Amino acid sequence: MSRIDYSSLTDEKLIKIVQNGDDTAFNEIVNRYRDKLLNYINGFMNEIAVSENLVQDTLLKAYTNADKYQEIAKFSTWIYTIAKNCALTEYRKIKRRKTFSFSQLSSKDNEFTLERIQ
């Protein structure tokens, strides 16, 4: 059995191979897109640790939904759309849970006092 040179294949051919059950082709997709996706997502998030996690989420979603990819658009458009959606979802979560400490809210002119309830 001859080995396939995945590096010479287009993204669309690679994802077709993944759809046909050869998961090793996805490694080439990961190698091609990991750094590009990190730069893209970090442009939204501006926090490298969060961006790295979102790249993993993006690649996992691309892998688990590989059967849903159709060649009506370029593969790169599809995976970047997944990345953008992951980043926007995370951004919304962060925005919702944003909290402030009392020290951030108080100033010298306006100190907080806690009253004791009896």
N, C-alpha and C positions, 0 to 999 in steps of 0.2 A: 504494500500500500504506500503510495507516494504522499509526502507531506505537502500541504497547501501553503503557499507563500502568501499569507494574509496581507502582508505589507504592500503587495502590488495590487490589491483589490480596491475598488471604490467602496465608499461607506455604504452605498445602497446594496452592493453585492454582499458585503459583510453581514449586514442586518438580515438579508435574505437567507444566508447560510445559518445564522442564529435561529431564524424562524423555522428552518428545516431541522433543527435539533443539534447543531454543532455549537455548543456553548463556548468553545475555545476561541471562536472568531470574535466573541465579545471582548476578549482581552485586548485585541488590536484596537477596537473602538475606544476602550478605556485609555490605552496608551496615546491615542490620537487626540482625545478630547479632554483628558483630566486637567492639564494645565490651562488650556483655553477656557474651559468652563470656570476654573478658579478665578482667572482674571475677569471674566465676564460677571460672575456673581459678586465678586469683591467690589466691583464698580457700584453695585447696588448697596451692599451691606457695609462696606468699609471696615470690616472686622474679619481678619484672616481665619480665626478659629471657627467662627460661624460659617464663613464661606466654604471652608473645607468640608464641614458637615453637610452643607447644602449640595456640594458636588457629589458626595457619596449618595445623598438622597436622590439626586438627579439621575445618576448612573444606575441606581437600583430600580428606579421607576422605568427608566429606558429598558432595562433588562427584563423586568417583569411584564412590561407592556410591549415587548418587541413584536409580538404577534399582531398588534394593532397598527403598526407602522404600515402605511401604504405609499407607494412611490408616486403619489400625486404632488409631493413636495420633496425637496432635497432632504436627506437625512439630517444634515446640519441644522436646517430650519426646525425640524421636529425636536431635536435634542435641546436646542437653545430655547425653544418654547417651553419645554419641560423645566429647564433651569430657571427661566424667568418666573414661571408660575410658582416654583418652590421658593424662590427668593421673595416674591410678593406675599406669599402665605406667611413666611417667617417674619417678614417686616410687619405685617398686620398683628401677628402674635406679640411681637416685641412692643409695638405701640400700645396694645391693649393692656399689657401687664406693667407698663412703665409706672414706677412709683417714686415717691420722693421721701427723703428722710426729713425729720423735723429740723435738723440743722440746715438743710437746704432751703426750707420754707421760712425760717425765722431770720430776723435781723436784730441788730442791737436795739433798734427803736421798737421792735414788736416781739417781745419774748413771749413764749407760750407758757402758760401756767396750767397745771392740772388741778382741778378741784376734786376734793375728796367727797364722794357721795356717801351720805349717812343713811 
